[in-house]
Amino acid sequence: MSRRLFWPAIVSALALLLALGLPPLSGQGRTFATAKSCARCHGSYTKAWKASVHSKATARPLFQAILKQGMEQSPEVVKDMCVMCHAPGAALNKVTDPKSTDYTMGVQCSICHQIESVGMPMGNGSYQVCADGLARGLLLYPRAPHRVKYSALHDEAKLCGSCHQLKNMAGACLQGTGAEWAGSMAGKQGMSCQRCHMRTYVGSAARRAPRRDDLHKHGWPGSTVRAMRQKALKLELKATKEGTQVRAEVKVTNVGAAHSVPSGMGPRYVALQVAVLDAQGQELKSDERRYGRKLMTADGKMAMPWNATKSVSNAIGCGQTREEQFAFKLPAAAQPARVQAKLMYHWAPPEMIKDLQLTGEVDTPALMASALADL
């Protein structure tokens, strides 16, 4: 390129940057920019992120109540254990104000896109960030007005596992998603988390950018999304009646998740509810089984993440089937007509909600699957 063409091109590029008002990924007094900065050009990505669990990582009343109690009882442990993954911008920018955007906006764009490596074993915020202003990702040769770097790591499960695998100081597993995936058939075959939770699509990565077919969705659908919940577990039901006794055989199979169901933090559980109904649909008798991870103290009582000494999980692993037997003794006058089975997703058990003194709709059970069997 001749000098006559070179300098006008440089001036035009600088003018474009000034017109866009594009901030650097690193700025004075800050290591990582907020998502608002990215939204100026990456509108579709930030719109998806804003509706995702990542943007709401600190917003839910349940998390806020757990964090509040934890900061009162074990502040140093909780600060390291929770904030590094729920509000990494606050941790890395050394921001302590819980009302700042670094806290309230959860897991923001520039954190994930400046991760250079993941320490092993993965988990407990083992990501390694590099505050060099380079935006790392999977796009090859993007035409971007800021510095970029191709990163194969951003298509690997260990990127996600750096936060979605967690144990406390006592060694109790609080979240086992990364290990569950690694031990599953999907993990052994090299199927990454991104394949299900960041599917590719056709679109433009930024304003005025060309269309391409290798973009990744930034909504991270999981247990909060009905379609993901409803494809995770298969429910099978058989029921028989002998005199005044009704028996039900139930099979629950993990057919749609490459990790256990439920996964994530310990309070979550799936309830298998089985009920005997009459011809009008009125419940005559019912029973329930729970699947999930329990956090406990040494004497077997319910524990919070910072004081648990052990955790026990009966969550349903990838490809696993649980077979359950139910028996109901009914009054002689009862007229059972059918048996109904439901799988309901819960965010926290009633005893934890009570301990945290939470009110309102903290745990709204979500239907995952249902089945009916006539008698």
N, C-alpha and C positions, 0 to 999 in steps of 0.2 A: 504494500500500500504506500503511495507517495505521501510526502509530508503535507501536500495540499489537501489530501483526503483524510489523513490521519488525525490531525488536530481538531477539525470540525466534528469528527466522529466521537472523539473524547469529550468535547464540550457538550455534544448532544446527549451522550450517556450520562454525564454529570447532571445536566438539566433534567433528564428523566428521573434520576434519583431524588433530586430536590423536589420535583413535582409530586412524586409519590410520597415524599416525606418518610422514606424508609429508614427506620432506625437500625443501628448495628445490633447484632445478637448480644454483644457485650457493650455496656455503656458506663459512663462515669458513675462510680458508686454502686454499680450493679454488675453481677456476673451473668445474669440471665434475664432476657426480656420477657414481658408478659404476652399473653395470647392476643391482647388487643393490638399489639404491634404487627403480629402476623396477619391479622384479619384484613389489613389494608389491601393486601394483594391476594391472600389465600382464603377468600371468603367462603368457598364451599367446604374446605377442610375445617375451618374454625366454626362454621355453623354446625357441622356434624359433631365436632369436639364439644361444643357448648351443650349439646343434648346428651352427651355421654356420661358414663359414671366417672370418667377421669376428671371432668370439670367439676363434678359434684363430690369429689373424694373427701372433702371436709364439711359438706353442707348438710348431710343427713342428721336428723336429731339423735339417732342412735349413736352414730360415731361421736358427735359432739358431747353426748352424755358420758360415753365411755372415756373420752379424752379428758373431760373435766374431772371425773372421779380419779382417773389415773394420775393427773397432774397434782391432785391433792394428796394422793397416797404414795406415789413413787415418781416424782417429777423428772428426774434425770433419766431413768430407764424409759419412761414413756416418751420423752422428747426424742430420744435416739430411735426408739422402736417404731413410733407412729409417724412422726413428722417427716422423716427422710423419704417416705413413700407416699404419704397422703398430701403433703405440701412440700415437695422437694425444693421449690423455688424459695420458700421461706428458710429452709435449712441452709441452702447453698448461698443465698444472698444475706444470710445472718440477720433475718428479719424476725423480730419477736412479737410484733403487734398482731394479734389474732384477727383484727379487722382489716388488715392490709390485703391487697389483691394477691399477694404471694400466698397467703393462707386461704382466702375465700375462693380462689379460682382453681384450687386443687393441683392436679398434675397438668402443667402447661406445656405448650409445644416445644419451646426451646430447651427444656430439660431433656426430653427423649431424643431430640435431634442434635444434642451435643454430647451424647453418650459415646465414648470412644471404645470402651471395653467393659467386660463384666468379670468381676473377680469370682473365682471358684473356691469352695462350692457356692453356687448361686443362692441368693436370698439375703434377707435383712438389709436391703438397700445396697447390694454389692456392685452397683453400677459405678463406673468410673467416668466422670465428665471431664471435658476439655474445654476450657473457656477461651477458645481461640477464634470465636466468631464464625466458625465453619458450620454450616447446616448439613448434617449428615442424613443420608437417606438412600433409597433404592433406585432413584432415577439416574440413568446414565446420560451424561451430556445435556443436562437441562439448561435452557437459556434463562439464567436468573440474574437479577441486578445485585445479588449479594453472593458471598463466597459459599461454595457448596463442595461436598465431598461424598463420593460413593461409599456406602457402608454395607457390606454383606451381613454384618451383625444385625441389621435392622430387619432381616428376614429369618432370624434364628430365635428359637424358643427361649434361650437363656437371657435374651434382652428382657422379656416379660418376667422370667423367673427371678430376675434380680430383686423384684419386689413381691411377686406372687408366691413366695416361699419364705416362711417366717418362723423363727423360734425365739423364745425369750431367754433370759439370762440363766434360767434353771435347765434349759435344754428342752423344754416342752414345746412340741410343734403346735403353733397357732394357726398356721395355714400351710397346707401341703400340696398346693396345686402344681408346682413345678416338679416335685418328686412323683406325684401321681401321673403326670404326663410322661415323665422319663421312663417309668415302669410299665407304661401301657404299650399296646401294639402300635398305636399311632406314633408314640415317641420313638420306639425302636426302629420304625420305618422312616424316621426323619421328618414326619409331618409336623410342621411348626404351628404354634398358636395362631400366627397371622393367617394361616390358611382358612380358619373358621371365623376368626374375630376381626380380620382386616381383609376381606375379600377384594379382589381386583375389580375395576370397572373402567369404562371409557369416559374420558372427560378431559378437563383442562386443570392443570395443577395450580395455576395462578391466573390472575387477570391478564388478558392479552396473550396468554401462553397457548401454544398449539395443542390440539386434541391428541390424546394418546390412549392406548389400551392397557397400560400397565400401572395405572394409579391404584392406590390402596385406600379403602374406606376408613375413616377415622371416627367411627361410632362405637367400636368395640362392644358389639351386642353380647350379652351374657344372661345371667339369671334375672336381670331386670326386664328383659325383652320376652314377651309372651311366646313368640315363634321359637326362640331358643329353648325355653323351658319345655314347651310341648313336644319337641322332637328329641328330648334328652332320654326319656324313660319310656319303655314299653310296658303296659300293664295288662296282665291276663288273669281271668277270674273264672273259677268253677265253683258251683254251689250245689249242695244236696240237702234233703230234709228227711230225717228219720224220726217219726213220732213228734216229740216236742223239741227236738234238737236240730239245729241248722249248722252245717259245716261249710266252710269256705276255704278253698285253696287258691292262693294268690301268688303269681310270679311277677317280679319287678326286674326288668333287664335294662341296663345302661346301653342303649343302642346309638346314642347321638352325641356323646361327649368323650373327648380324648383324655379326660381326667375324671375323678370321682364326682358323683352327684349325691349331695351337694358338695361344692368345693368352696374355697374362700375361707373367711374367718370363722372361728369356732361357733359363734352363736347361731349360725344358719342351720336349719334342719328341714328335712322332708318328712311329712307325716303321711303314713299310709292309713287311711280311715276306711274301715269296713263296717257297714250297717245293714241290718235286716229290716226290710220295709214291708208294710202291708199293701193291699191293693190300691189304697188312696195315696201311697207314698209317705205315710207317716212312719217315723222311725220306731221300731220295737226294741232293738238292742244294738249296741255298737262297741267297737274296740279300736285301738290305735297302736301303731308301731312307729318308731322314729328312726331316721337315718341321719347321721351327721357326726360332727366332732364335738366331744365333750371336754371342756377344760376343768381340771379338778385340782384340789389341794391334796396334800399327803393323806389326809383323813377321809378323802372321797367326797368332799363337799364341792359345790359349784364354785369355780374360780374365775377371776378376771384375767385378762392376758398377762398382766405384770406379776401376778402372784400365783399363777398355776405352776404346779410342780410336775404334772403329767397331763397328757391328752390321750384320749381313746377315740378312735374313729370306726364307725361301722357304715360309713358312706359307701355307696355302690360304685365300684371301680369300673373303668372302661371295659365293656364286654361282659361284665359280671352279671349273674342272675341271683336274686334272693327269692327263696320259696318260703312262704309263710302259711301257717295253718291257724284257722280261727274256728272256735266252737261256741255256739250260743244256746243256752238252755232257756226256752221260752215258757210262759204260762200256758196251761192246757187250753185256755180260751183264745189264745193268740192265733191269728190267721196270716202267717207270713206268705208273701207273694213273690218276693225277689230279694236279691242281695246286691248291694251297691258298693263299689270300691272306688276310692279317690286318692290321688296323690296331690298333696298340697305343699307348696313351698312357703316356708316361714323364715323371717329375717332374724328372729330372736325368740327364745323360749319365754313364757310368761314370768317365770321366776326371775330372770335377768331384768326384764322390763320393770318388774316391781322393785328389785334391788336398786335400780338406777332412778327410781321415782319418776318414771316417764308417764305422761298421759297423752291421750289422743291416739290417732291411727299410726302408731309406731310400727306395728306388725300387721299388715293386711295380707292374709294368706292368699296365694295365687295358685289357681288350678293348673296342674301339669298334665294330668291324664285321668280318665274315669272309665269305668266298665260296669255293666249290669248283667246279672245272671238270673233268669227265672227259675222258680222252684217247682 
